[in-house]
Amino acid sequence: MVIEFNRPYKIQKILKYENNVEITDRLYDLGFVEGLEVVVEKRMPLGGPWIVSAPMIYVALRDEEFKRLELK
Amino acid sequence: MSHTYVLVGQPNCGKTTLYNWLTGSNYKTVNYPGSTIEYSIGQIDLKHGTNKTFVDTPGTYSLIPKSPDEIVTSQVLYDNELTKQAHGLLVIDGLNLERQLTMVYQMKDAGIDFSIVVTMIDLLKAQNTQIDFLALSKELGVAIYTFNGQTGEGIGKIIAGLPLTAQEKPRKKISWSYLDFQRARINAMETIDKVIRRTNTNDVYGFTKKLDSWFLGGFGFVFFFLIMTLLFASLFWFSTPFSDVIEAGFGYISAQIEAKFPDSFLATFISQGIVSSFAAILVFVPQILFLFLGLGFLESSGYLPRAAALIDHPLQKMGLGGRSFVPLLSGFACAIPALMATRNISSKRDRFITSFIIPMMSCSARLPVYGLLLLFLFPNNSLLVGFVFAGLYFLALVLGAVASLVLSKFVKPSKDQFFMMELPLYRRPRFRIIIKQALQKTRSYVTRAGPVILAFAVLLWLGAQFPRIENKTPDLADSYIGQLGRIMEPVFKPMGVDWRVGVGLISAFAAREVFVSTMAVTFKVTADESQQEHDLLAIMNEAKFADGSKIFTVGSVLGLIFFFMIALQCMTTVATQIRESGSKRFALGQLAILNIVAYVGAVAINQIYRIFFM
């Protein structure tokens, strides 16, 4: 899926990551839940983290962390 | 009877600011998630009352801990005898009220007695958001207070509302599933909907996002390097005059003491043993202070977590992560606070590798050593010395990267590796707090490292004065320290140096900076501090082995530089490492590995130079 910046997406699902279950738990801690509307603000240079914002969240996520969010 | 209260909350929610207002102290308060790496205890500020103790804990996203700093908070809530029955003050960032309400449900599930303090009230007003806190309190069944960290507004009501009874029912550790999180989040959304009123909401993140389009955009790395270069350049510009004044001041005091009591051993001991050792410690204070000021400014403004996010990807290539950035950066000032800052790294593996390579970062104590050795290599060319000096910083990073890469091949990835860095709002740095905290940390450096350095330096000086021969100072070669150096000379010889330099290397295990002053003693430089380096360089140029060959060649000096870049010589760092890692084996293993690599490298450089260039 090609991600467009600065447009709202809805989190369809938060995928489990078998190699590191704590990633999913931490996403919950940060307030990411299914149905939450998020905006992908940008990606940092040289393939760095993604910046994702929601009404109460403004956070940098590594690619493997960002990929846990199934967006639509 | 004193009552205890524990401040709990998510990172960067304003806990420590509240703690500062409650206790009157100015413990660490920064605009960087995870700044409180140890919990701290403070008595209530006397102007607010007596017999109340507050405990400030590291930020935690939930009561189910995932990193060492979160474990500290969990221990305070469940295991610590002083605090496990204490009333909790759950601090919640007003801007993130809905999200952070999850903690309310967790605290209730855990059976913890607590009140809520909502912070960032000024920003809620700026956002045109109104919350009916009375209704919210009724909904949640918990007392709620509001607090403005900028003005202290609300502090009186919080203190007046503190209960004077300890919790009696036991607390239980909780374990939440995704469904629990989902349920808590829905509850929070429904609760907030009932009590919140937003009118023409201003986007408080607007300015932050605008700045981020520059700092985290296509030119993000350009800004990053400019800011870091400015930080380190200003460190030297600002600190040099202060260091010069300290050096000159102590030199003057020493000279005065010796002039007044020319033949007194006690006076010489005070002047050369004590005063000079104090000078060796204090001469670095300006640099450390300015580094803490610079870091404090970047933290408080909100840039530092962004720098960590920017550098995350390059650091991943080295087997590390962005959360290692701040500890590594602090390592350029002093390894001790840097090691303490590794607690903020959630991944065991990253924490292990970061704390292993921190001592390789060029801390301030190495500066006079590099200064002396580079001046020997490039006499009368201060510009070149400056460039090579900067190059050594870069080389330290490269060597650290190589070490990290090697270690990452041996250390298995741990399952707790994640980054997820919250980016706080850019805020105007609060200079008063930054200055107080920088002074506090600098004082902590002086009190932790100072006594070890002082004791070792005094011991060395005494070692050079005894055994007394006809009540006079012996020739250095006959002194205890000289005898030790001679015994160890076969070890130092392959590095291309003799026992006198060896004594300097041994003394550097107290603190690296002691190397220069010990060299001045072993090479019998009698000039005062200001002339010392000049005279020492002249003597180094002429110093020879018994067979007439020069001691200080390009090879041996390059070897010494390499040795100082890698070797772990600071005993205070080793002690801190034992405490932080909780493993003597790890700390002593690190001590052995780094020193063996440093020694082998120095020998190799000297031998290669001898074979190919002499």
Interface residues (C-beta under 8 A of the other chain):
Chain A: I14 N19 N20 V21 E22 I23 T24 D25 R26 L27 Y28 D29 L30 G31 V33 E34 E41 K42 M44 P45 L46 G47 G48 P49 I51 S53 P55 M56 I57 Y58 V59 A60 L61 R62 E65
Chain B: Y61 S62 I64 K66 L95 N96 L97 E98 R99 T102 Y178 F181 Q182 R185 Y205 T208 K209 D212 S213 L216 G217 G218 G220 F221 P305 R306 A309 L310 D312 H313 P314 Q316 G322 S346 K415 D416 Q417 F418 F419 M420 M421 E422 L423
